[in-house]
Amino acid sequence: MALAGFVANGGQGIAALTLVIIPTETVPAGFTATAIGLATLVGEIVGGTLAPAISGAIADRYGLGASLWIAAGGAFVVFLVGVFMKETAPARSNDILHVD
């Protein structure tokens, strides 16, 4: 049961990365709050509104197991994006790796 809980909640750590750090480092300083708000808005609309509606419609047609496969597929896509994500501030990563 602990393994299932870890797997189910393990991907939530990437939310801070995708919703705050990446938008902050991508836009000019004056648009930081707007970028974070826009990323959160899109996440809420897709994750909180569209995904349950689509998943429910598919569950009505193919059974409740289909909803779980959709959630597992979404988690896998987020995992792959996180694994292959590049550093957006390469100067900082060079400073961290360079030890005097």
C-alpha positions as a Markdown table, in Angstrom:
| # | Residue | x | y | z |
|---|---|---|---|---|
| 1 | Met | 0.0 | 0.0 | 0.0 |
| 2 | Ala | 2.9 | 2.4 | 0.7 |
| 3 | Leu | 4.3 | 1.7 | -2.7 |
| 4 | Ala | 1.0 | 2.5 | -4.4 |
| 5 | Gly | 0.8 | 5.8 | -2.3 |
| 6 | Phe | 4.3 | 6.7 | -3.3 |
| 7 | Val | 3.7 | 6.1 | -7.0 |
| 8 | Ala | 0.4 | 7.9 | -7.0 |
| 9 | Asn | 1.7 | 11.0 | -5.2 |
| 10 | Gly | 5.3 | 10.9 | -6.4 |
| 11 | Gly | 4.6 | 13.1 | -9.4 |
| 12 | Gln | 3.2 | 15.9 | -7.4 |
| 13 | Gly | 6.6 | 17.3 | -6.7 |
| 14 | Ile | 6.9 | 18.3 | -10.3 |
| 15 | Ala | 4.0 | 20.8 | -9.9 |
| 16 | Ala | 6.3 | 23.4 | -8.3 |
| 17 | Leu | 8.7 | 23.0 | -11.1 |
| 18 | Thr | 6.2 | 23.3 | -13.9 |
| 19 | Leu | 3.9 | 25.9 | -12.3 |
| 20 | Val | 6.5 | 28.3 | -10.7 |
| 21 | Ile | 10.1 | 27.8 | -11.6 |
| 22 | Ile | 9.9 | 27.3 | -15.4 |
| 23 | Pro | 7.5 | 30.3 | -16.0 |
| 24 | Thr | 9.6 | 32.5 | -13.7 |
| 25 | Glu | 12.9 | 31.8 | -15.5 |
| 26 | Thr | 11.3 | 32.0 | -19.0 |
| 27 | Val | 9.7 | 35.4 | -19.0 |
| 28 | Pro | 11.1 | 38.9 | -18.1 |
| 29 | Ala | 10.9 | 39.9 | -14.5 |
| 30 | Gly | 7.9 | 42.2 | -15.0 |
| 31 | Phe | 5.7 | 39.3 | -16.3 |
| 32 | Thr | 6.6 | 36.7 | -13.6 |
| 33 | Ala | 3.3 | 36.8 | -11.7 |
| 34 | Thr | 1.3 | 36.7 | -15.0 |
| 35 | Ala | 3.3 | 33.7 | -16.2 |
| 36 | Ile | 2.7 | 31.8 | -13.0 |
| 37 | Gly | -1.0 | 32.7 | -13.0 |
| 38 | Leu | -1.4 | 31.7 | -16.6 |
| 39 | Ala | 0.3 | 28.3 | -16.0 |
| 40 | Thr | -1.9 | 27.7 | -13.0 |
| 41 | Leu | -5.1 | 28.7 | -14.9 |
| 42 | Val | -4.4 | 26.3 | -17.7 |
| 43 | Gly | -3.6 | 23.5 | -15.2 |
| 44 | Glu | -6.9 | 24.2 | -13.4 |
| 45 | Ile | -9.0 | 24.3 | -16.5 |
| 46 | Val | -7.5 | 21.2 | -18.0 |
| 47 | Gly | -6.9 | 19.2 | -14.8 |
| 48 | Gly | -9.9 | 20.3 | -12.9 |
| 49 | Thr | -12.6 | 20.7 | -15.6 |
| 50 | Leu | -11.8 | 19.1 | -18.9 |
| 51 | Ala | -10.0 | 15.9 | -17.7 |
| 52 | Pro | -12.8 | 14.7 | -15.3 |
| 53 | Ala | -15.5 | 15.4 | -17.9 |
| 54 | Ile | -13.6 | 13.6 | -20.7 |
| 55 | Ser | -12.6 | 10.8 | -18.4 |
| 56 | Gly | -16.2 | 10.4 | -17.1 |
| 57 | Ala | -17.5 | 10.2 | -20.7 |
| 58 | Ile | -14.9 | 7.5 | -21.6 |
| 59 | Ala | -15.7 | 5.6 | -18.3 |
| 60 | Asp | -19.4 | 5.6 | -19.3 |
| 61 | Arg | -18.5 | 4.0 | -22.6 |
| 62 | Tyr | -15.6 | 1.6 | -21.7 |
| 63 | Gly | -15.9 | 1.1 | -17.9 |
| 64 | Leu | -14.4 | 2.6 | -14.8 |
| 65 | Gly | -11.0 | 1.1 | -15.5 |
| 66 | Ala | -10.5 | 3.3 | -18.5 |
| 67 | Ser | -10.4 | 6.4 | -16.2 |
| 68 | Leu | -7.6 | 4.9 | -14.3 |
| 69 | Trp | -5.7 | 4.1 | -17.5 |
| 70 | Ile | -6.2 | 7.8 | -18.5 |
| 71 | Ala | -4.8 | 9.0 | -15.2 |
| 72 | Ala | -1.8 | 6.6 | -15.5 |
| 73 | Gly | -1.1 | 7.7 | -19.0 |
| 74 | Gly | -1.2 | 11.4 | -17.9 |
| 75 | Ala | 1.2 | 10.6 | -15.0 |
| 76 | Phe | 3.6 | 8.8 | -17.4 |
| 77 | Val | 3.5 | 11.8 | -19.9 |
| 78 | Val | 4.4 | 14.2 | -17.0 |
| 79 | Phe | 7.2 | 11.8 | -15.9 |
| 80 | Leu | 8.7 | 11.8 | -19.4 |
| 81 | Val | 8.5 | 15.5 | -19.7 |
| 82 | Gly | 10.2 | 15.9 | -16.4 |
| 83 | Val | 13.0 | 13.5 | -17.3 |
| 84 | Phe | 13.8 | 15.2 | -20.5 |
| 85 | Met | 13.4 | 18.8 | -19.3 |
| 86 | Lys | 16.4 | 21.0 | -20.0 |
| 87 | Glu | 17.8 | 23.5 | -17.6 |
| 88 | Thr | 16.3 | 27.0 | -18.3 |
| 89 | Ala | 19.1 | 28.9 | -16.6 |
| 90 | Pro | 22.3 | 27.3 | -17.8 |
| 91 | Ala | 24.5 | 30.0 | -16.3 |
| 92 | Arg | 23.3 | 29.1 | -12.8 |
| 93 | Ser | 23.8 | 25.4 | -13.4 |
| 94 | Asn | 27.4 | 26.1 | -14.5 |
| 95 | Asp | 27.9 | 28.1 | -11.3 |
| 96 | Ile | 26.6 | 25.2 | -9.2 |
| 97 | Leu | 28.8 | 22.7 | -10.9 |
| 98 | His | 31.9 | 24.8 | -10.8 |
| 99 | Val | 33.6 | 24.4 | -7.4 |
| 100 | Asp | 36.6 | 26.4 | -6.5 |
